[in-house]
Amino acid sequence: MDLTAIDTYFATRATVRAYTDKEIDRNLLINLIELASHAPTTGNMQLYSVIVSSTRQEREAISPAHFNQPQVTSGAGVVLTFCVDINRFCKWCSINDAEAGFDNMQALMYGVLDCSMFAQQFNTLAEMHGLGCCYLGTTLFNAPLISEVLCLPDRV
């Protein structure tokens, strides 16, 4: 492993807000999501999900929640919404006759940690594969609207 190249990558990385219209290879995207899923998590619960908005129609639907930033509809070929997902884990507990006990602030914190680590690992991998990335702060600001547009269930 060339540590100098890795150090240089981290020292020179930058957020990208202007994109080409090049389509993202679906297999590459799936592979990056799979690789990112190996990020460390709290108790290996993986309290996150990612929603992929890749069609123009999907990106246009979510664009108002991101203040119609141009990279959402006319820039990036894909918009990923990283979500804290306690719902999925509660379903797993129910199927396995286990008590989830996850309707509390501690569960939310677990989810925030898991989701953040997953999102950052995805971001790093994507950049290392030559893709530009930009976190949209509007995701936190407009989470209820994004949840509505994406038809997310409770606890996501």
C-alpha positions as CSV (number, residue, x, y, z in Angstrom):
1,M,0.0,0.0,0.0
2,D,1.5,3.3,-1.1
3,L,0.9,5.5,2.0
4,T,2.4,8.6,0.4
5,A,-0.4,8.4,-2.3
6,I,-3.0,8.0,0.3
7,D,-1.7,10.9,2.4
8,T,-1.6,13.0,-0.8
9,Y,-5.2,12.0,-1.6
10,F,-6.4,13.2,1.9
11,A,-4.3,16.3,1.8
12,T,-5.7,17.4,-1.6
13,R,-9.3,16.2,-1.5
14,A,-12.0,18.8,-2.0
15,T,-15.7,19.0,-2.2
16,V,-17.0,19.1,-5.8
17,R,-20.1,21.2,-6.6
18,A,-19.8,21.3,-10.4
19,Y,-20.3,18.1,-12.4
20,T,-20.1,16.8,-15.9
21,D,-23.1,15.1,-17.4
22,K,-21.3,11.8,-17.5
23,E,-23.6,8.9,-16.3
24,I,-22.5,7.0,-13.2
25,D,-21.9,3.3,-14.0
26,R,-24.6,1.4,-12.2
27,N,-22.3,-1.5,-11.3
28,L,-19.7,0.9,-9.9
29,L,-22.4,2.6,-7.8
30,I,-23.6,-0.7,-6.4
31,N,-20.0,-1.8,-5.7
32,L,-19.2,1.4,-3.9
33,I,-22.4,1.0,-1.7
34,E,-21.4,-2.6,-1.0
35,L,-17.8,-1.6,0.0
36,A,-19.1,1.3,2.1
37,S,-21.3,-1.1,4.0
38,H,-18.1,-2.5,5.6
39,A,-17.7,0.7,7.6
40,P,-17.6,0.3,11.3
41,T,-20.9,0.4,13.0
42,T,-22.4,0.4,16.5
43,G,-22.8,-3.2,17.5
44,N,-22.8,-4.2,13.8
45,M,-26.5,-3.0,13.7
46,Q,-26.0,-0.9,10.5
47,L,-28.7,1.6,11.5
48,Y,-28.7,3.3,8.1
49,S,-30.1,3.0,4.6
50,V,-29.2,4.9,1.4
51,I,-31.8,6.0,-1.2
52,V,-30.5,6.3,-4.7
53,S,-32.2,9.0,-6.9
54,S,-30.7,8.5,-10.3
55,T,-33.4,9.4,-12.8
56,R,-34.0,13.0,-13.7
57,Q,-37.6,12.7,-12.5
58,E,-36.4,11.4,-9.0
59,R,-33.8,14.2,-8.8
60,E,-36.4,16.8,-9.8
61,A,-38.8,15.5,-7.1
62,I,-36.3,15.9,-4.4
63,S,-34.7,19.2,-5.7
64,P,-37.1,21.6,-3.8
65,A,-36.0,20.0,-0.5
66,H,-32.4,21.0,-1.5
67,F,-33.4,24.6,-2.3
68,N,-33.2,23.7,-6.1
69,Q,-29.4,23.7,-6.0
70,P,-28.4,23.1,-9.6
71,Q,-26.2,20.1,-8.9
72,V,-29.3,18.1,-7.8
73,T,-31.0,18.2,-11.2
74,S,-28.6,19.3,-13.8
75,G,-25.3,18.3,-12.4
76,A,-24.8,15.1,-10.5
77,G,-25.9,11.9,-12.3
78,V,-27.1,10.5,-9.0
79,V,-28.1,11.9,-5.6
80,L,-27.7,9.7,-2.6
81,T,-29.8,10.3,0.5
82,F,-28.1,8.7,3.5
83,C,-30.7,7.9,6.2
84,V,-30.6,6.9,9.9
85,D,-32.8,3.7,9.6
86,I,-34.0,2.4,12.9
87,N,-37.1,0.9,11.3
88,R,-35.2,-1.8,9.5
89,F,-33.5,-2.9,12.7
90,C,-36.8,-2.9,14.6
91,K,-38.3,-5.2,11.9
92,W,-35.3,-7.5,12.2
93,C,-35.9,-7.7,16.0
94,S,-39.6,-8.4,15.5
95,I,-38.9,-11.2,13.0
96,N,-36.5,-12.7,15.5
97,D,-38.8,-12.3,18.6
98,A,-36.3,-9.8,20.1
99,E,-37.2,-6.6,22.0
100,A,-35.8,-3.7,20.0
101,G,-36.0,-1.1,22.7
102,F,-34.9,1.6,20.2
103,D,-37.4,4.4,20.7
104,N,-35.0,6.6,22.5
105,M,-32.2,9.1,22.1
106,Q,-29.5,6.5,22.4
107,A,-30.8,4.6,19.4
108,L,-30.9,7.9,17.4
109,M,-27.2,8.5,18.4
110,Y,-26.3,5.0,17.3
111,G,-28.0,5.6,14.0
112,V,-26.3,9.0,13.4
113,L,-22.9,7.4,14.1
114,D,-23.6,4.4,11.8
115,C,-25.0,6.6,9.0
116,S,-22.2,9.1,9.2
117,M,-19.5,6.4,9.0
118,F,-21.2,4.7,6.1
119,A,-21.7,8.0,4.2
120,Q,-18.1,9.1,4.8
121,Q,-16.7,5.7,3.7
122,F,-18.9,5.9,0.6
123,N,-17.7,9.4,-0.1
124,T,-14.0,8.4,0.2
125,L,-14.4,5.4,-2.0
126,A,-16.3,7.4,-4.6
127,E,-13.6,10.1,-4.7
128,M,-10.9,7.4,-4.9
129,H,-12.7,6.1,-8.0
130,G,-12.6,9.6,-9.6
131,L,-16.1,10.7,-8.7
132,G,-16.8,14.2,-7.3
133,C,-19.0,14.4,-4.1
134,C,-20.7,17.1,-2.1
135,Y,-22.6,16.7,1.1
136,L,-25.8,18.7,1.0
137,G,-26.5,20.4,4.3
138,T,-30.1,20.8,3.2
139,T,-30.6,17.1,4.0
140,L,-30.6,17.8,7.7
141,F,-32.4,21.2,7.3
142,N,-35.3,19.7,5.3
143,A,-35.4,16.1,6.6
144,P,-39.2,16.1,7.0
145,L,-39.7,17.2,3.4
146,I,-37.2,14.7,2.1
147,S,-38.8,12.0,4.1
148,E,-42.2,12.9,2.6
149,V,-40.9,13.1,-1.0
150,L,-39.1,9.7,-0.6
151,C,-42.1,8.1,1.2
152,L,-39.9,7.0,4.0
153,P,-41.5,5.0,6.9
154,D,-41.4,6.0,10.5
155,R,-38.1,5.7,12.2
156,V,-36.2,6.5,9.0
